[in-house]
Amino acid sequence: MFRFIVRVPCSENTAIKTGKKFGAKVISLTGNYTIKMKSSSYIILNVPSSTTSRIQEAHIMICLLYTSD
């Protein structure tokens, strides 16, 4: 099983479209604003904050937990 983590700004939709083209299931890590990604993501992991540093800390922890063996 391959795992790819691609960090893309919310305004950038190219990675999501490309992933779907290759049959990948898209998991989006977001903050409070999720409207643009709702329809294009398989799973949305929302950090309920509008503070960028808190959102980034949570995303780093989620990525570490997901990729650890």
C-alpha positions as CSV (number, residue, x, y, z in Angstrom):
1,M,0.0,0.0,0.0
2,F,1.4,3.4,-0.9
3,R,0.8,6.5,1.2
4,F,1.2,9.9,-0.2
5,I,0.8,13.1,1.7
6,V,0.6,16.2,-0.4
7,R,0.2,19.6,1.2
8,V,-1.8,21.9,-1.0
9,P,-3.3,25.4,-0.3
10,C,-7.1,25.5,-0.3
11,S,-7.2,27.6,-3.4
12,E,-5.2,24.9,-5.3
13,N,-7.4,22.2,-6.6
14,T,-5.0,20.6,-9.1
15,A,-3.6,18.0,-6.7
16,I,-7.2,16.8,-5.8
17,K,-8.2,16.5,-9.5
18,T,-4.9,14.7,-10.4
19,G,-5.3,12.3,-7.4
20,K,-8.9,11.4,-8.4
21,K,-7.8,10.9,-12.0
22,F,-5.4,8.1,-10.7
23,G,-8.1,6.6,-8.5
24,A,-6.7,8.0,-5.2
25,K,-9.1,8.7,-2.3
26,V,-8.5,12.3,-1.2
27,I,-8.2,13.1,2.5
28,S,-8.3,16.8,3.2
29,L,-6.8,18.4,6.3
30,T,-8.5,21.8,6.9
31,G,-9.2,24.5,9.4
32,N,-12.6,26.2,9.8
33,Y,-13.0,26.8,6.1
34,T,-14.0,23.6,4.3
35,I,-16.6,24.6,1.7
36,K,-14.4,24.3,-1.4
37,M,-13.1,20.8,-0.4
38,K,-16.4,19.2,0.7
39,S,-17.5,17.9,-2.6
40,S,-14.0,16.8,-3.8
41,S,-12.7,15.0,-0.7
42,Y,-13.3,11.4,0.4
43,I,-12.6,12.4,4.1
44,I,-12.2,15.8,5.7
45,L,-10.2,16.1,8.9
46,N,-11.3,19.5,10.2
47,V,-9.3,21.3,12.9
48,P,-11.9,23.6,14.6
49,S,-9.7,26.7,14.7
50,S,-9.1,29.9,12.7
51,T,-5.5,30.3,14.1
52,T,-3.0,29.2,11.5
53,S,-0.4,27.9,14.0
54,R,-2.9,25.7,15.8
55,I,-4.2,24.3,12.6
56,Q,-0.6,23.5,11.4
57,E,0.3,21.9,14.7
58,A,-2.8,19.6,14.5
59,H,-2.0,18.7,10.9
60,I,1.6,17.8,11.7
61,M,0.4,15.5,14.6
62,I,-2.3,13.9,12.3
63,C,0.4,13.2,9.6
64,L,2.8,11.8,12.2
65,L,0.2,9.5,13.6
66,Y,-1.0,8.4,10.2
67,T,2.5,7.6,8.8
68,S,4.0,6.0,12.0
69,D,4.2,2.2,12.1
